[in-house]
Amino acid sequence: MFGFSTMLSRKVLFTLGAVTLLGLTGCQATKSNIAQTGPLMVGPGAQTALGKVEKDYTYNSDIYLDIAVPVFNPGLPLNDRGEVDYEEVDEQQIWPQLRRAEAKRFAIQTKKALENTGAFGSVSVVPSPNTSADVFVLGSVDLSDSEFVKVTATVVDSTGDIWGNRQFEHQVSKGFFRDAQNKDKNPYEPIFKEIGDYVFDLLVKQNEQEKASIKETTKVRYAQLYSPETYGKYIEQKLVKGRSGIQDHYRFNLVGAPSENDRMLSRIEVLKTQDQMFVDGLQEQYLAFDAETVESYRTWQRETLPEAVAAREAKSERLKSGILAGVFAVGAVLLNKNSGSTAGAVGKTVGALASAYFIKDTLDKNAELKVHKESLDEIGEKLDINLSPSVMEFDNKTVELTGTAGEQYEQWKSHLRKIYEVESAQAQDNKL
């Protein structure tokens, strides 16, 4: 009987050992040490780094669409009332002020990537989608902890046609900042290049007729803002049910077009130029914001990267410890149920002690995670944003705009509409 118990104990312990090894090691692929990729080339003409492939941005078209990149959605969790859910903010380890800064920085980086394609007319960062453009890149920050970044981009044109929707993800190597050559580099840069390439690939799928229609729709929709009774008849608006990952949205179809000699439309085009001038001025402010925050933000990335990696590894260890605790607890139960002998009693005791040890280790790891979180919070709270006021001049009149970039833009658009209303009233009086 004692021999049977001993054999059973060994069998159970062997099984536990095998399960433990499986839980700890998993299935990991071994990377081979390949020095280079791509064909070897030395001597004159070997300027390109081996293995590096540059995307060819060949754009064979005379129609250049203007593209707007609204400040990204910071991805803050909201409650049923549409307010920031701070319990979820804490649970997800998000710092609202940092995320809002990232929402601007990410839009700016996307702008730079799009400009690099050379395939668009103007490329502008704007406070919101409430602006005039041929194409919009709507982004949201899904995750950003200095190690991992996830961004979702939706590309839609002025007709309301959604070109595409995709989530992009990038992991920063924990050794990124060890290389002195990376001192002034953005560790998130690859994700914005991917977005730029993605939008470019969607652009080249549009034929000339589609792009011409987009431009005409942009023009008429802008005119409709000033005179809906005059230009609304040329646009048909329809609500379209969203599909997977895309919300409901409106489509705008041209059912006609104003005359090329339309004097009112010509005046609106002058106002649109003023509108674009303000947007162009905003670019300087956004780029200034990017330059002013880059040092602080890069410090945050550099200092929190090892913390983020350590927190993730601690969490992984906590999960493994929890699994081991469960394994040993189950083992103790099995030994106890299958043997009333001394071996069974010893097995129960060993299993219980091991279970207690790993549960304690799990709790210790929770405390470690808390330390990492507090460290990340402390650094994240140091970053804030500022935008300076603007002064605009048009028709010998100066307008001072204050507040956020979005507030300033709305004030300027309101001023342009007032100018149009005054001029329209004067033109009507002259007819009488």
Secondary structure by P-SEA (a helix, b strand, c coil): caaaaaaaaaaaaaaaaaaaaaacccbbbbbccccccccccccccccccccbbbbbbcccccbbbbbbbcccccccccccccccaaaaaaaacccaaaaaaaaaaaaaaaaaaaaaacccccccccccccccccccbbbbbccccccbbbbbbbbbcccccccccbbbbbbccccccccccccccccaaaaaaaaaaaaaaaaaaccaaaaaaaaaaaaaaaaaaaccccccccbbbbbbbbccccccbbbbbbccccccccaaaaaaaaaaaaaaaaaaaaaaaaaaaaaaaaaaaaaaaaaaaaaaaaaaaaaaaaaaaaaaaaaaaaaaaaaaaacccaaaaaaaaaaaaaaaaaaaaaaaaaaaaaaaaaaaaaaaacccbbbbbbbbbcccbbbbbbccaaaaaaaaaaaaaaaaaaaaaaaaaaac
